[in-house]
Amino acid sequence: MNTEMIQVSKRFGRFEALKTIDLTIEPGEFVAVLGPSGCGKTTLLRLLAGFEAPSSGRILIHGVTVSDENEMLPPEVRNIGMVFQSFALWPHMSVREHLRFPIRYHKYTPAAVRKREAERIDEVLALVGLSELGQRMPNQLSGGQKQRVALARAIVARPSLLLMDEPLSSLDAELRLNMRQEIQNIHRLTQTTIVYVTHDQAEALAMADRIVIMKDGRIEQAGRPETIYSRPSTEFVARFVGKANLVKGKWDGDRFFPGCAAPGITWNGETVAAELRSQGLFPVRPEQFLITPDRPGIPGRIKNVQYQGKEVHYTVAVMDDYYEVHCAALRRYTLDQEVSLQIDLGPEP
Ligand SMILES: Nc1ncnc2c1ncn2[C@@H]1O[C@H](COP(=O)(O)OP(=O)(O)OP(=O)(O)O)[C@@H](O)[C@H]1O
């Protein structure tokens, strides 16, 4: 059964934090909710968890109504697990005790799990790589280990819905990458439905089956990571997710004539969204630009160079700063060098 938000809104006083959200999540789906600070991601998650009541609309978790205009089930009777940015561990409980707690006290813990409590704890500790640390107290754990305990505690009672709010943002870069893999692993092995809030587009693209992009309390676009990345439907999504360059120019049907390009240069834009067309824009991701010293294309001048080891990142000004583009290349060009830009749109995913 699906988890659904139907016409859900949330006001804080006169401020509308969520504006008529409609979202359906399938069982076992991993959905990332992505957007800039203040767009309403956490509010959406808190409504699913039951920490807040919607101002209007209806919420169902796996087919069961948990909030509507008549009722509002509190978090402890929703069949959910939660992981937050702050690990929120209990200082007086060992790692094993953290896992024992939900097994004993969650209303929905399956009888089979309750019956083999010790085995289930061993199994989940192994899943998150903490088999040796069951007796440790939180103050004897590193940040990454604490986050694993928080994750283990959230899944040990087999919730039907796992809610995560920026769970990796307090970890350093390397640990974050490791934990991403662990979360993917857990998702693959448990098939739990996951709603994962983040403002980190790489995290969302890497892990989710579907990404919901939010802006100002609304869903701006929802789709598979490949679709969001390669076919943004609005200027906001193009910039926020793909770090796309929005080249100005003119449209004629599906052909795009980039501004300032050499005569005869047109691009095929049949997959470009209507909103971008109506604004005379064409989204080009940094890796789709090719910089050449001389071939005909869009003439530009190198304005900034950042050496990155594997490649070099460039900012190129087109027509005396009419617009500028960001792109990457293997070759070295020098500051102020006159170059030509071409695009390689590659195969559609
Ligand atoms: N209890 C509250 N009272 C008043 N306004 C609130 C309350 N909770 C959230 N808001 C406002 O609602 C908006 C959405 O907040 P929310 O926490 O959902 O954003 P977010 O996308 O999760 O942001 P961030 O990434 O910074 O955590 C913000 O403008 C916030 O100030």
The ligand as a Gaussian input file, in Angstrom:
#p B3LYP/6-31G(d) Opt

LIG

0 1
 N        7.397000      25.942000      14.222000
 C        7.557000      26.879000      13.264000
 N        7.031000      28.120000      13.427000
 C        7.154000      29.050000      12.448000
 N        7.792000      28.863000      11.274000
 C        8.336000      27.667000      11.069000
 C        8.254000      26.615000      12.045000
 N        8.882000      25.523000      11.548000
 C        9.343000      25.890000      10.323000
 N        9.016000      27.162000      10.035000
 C        9.323000      27.892000       8.794000
 O        8.871000      27.123000       7.696000
 C        9.803000      27.171000       6.608000
 C       10.215000      25.784000       6.231000
 O       11.005000      25.241000       7.276000
 P       11.697000      23.812000       7.167000
 O       12.406000      23.552000       8.455000
 O       10.696000      22.832000       6.715000
 O       12.750000      24.072000       6.010000
 P       13.907000      23.136000       5.436000
 O       13.707000      23.071000       3.977000
 O       13.954000      21.853000       6.179000
 O       15.189000      24.003000       5.750000
 P       16.666000      23.574000       6.282000
 O       17.348000      22.883000       5.148000
 O       17.296000      24.895000       6.601000
 O       16.470000      22.706000       7.490000
 C       10.949000      28.059000       7.076000
 O       10.748000      29.365000       6.572000
 C       10.827000      28.026000       8.590000
 O       11.319000      29.233000       9.156000

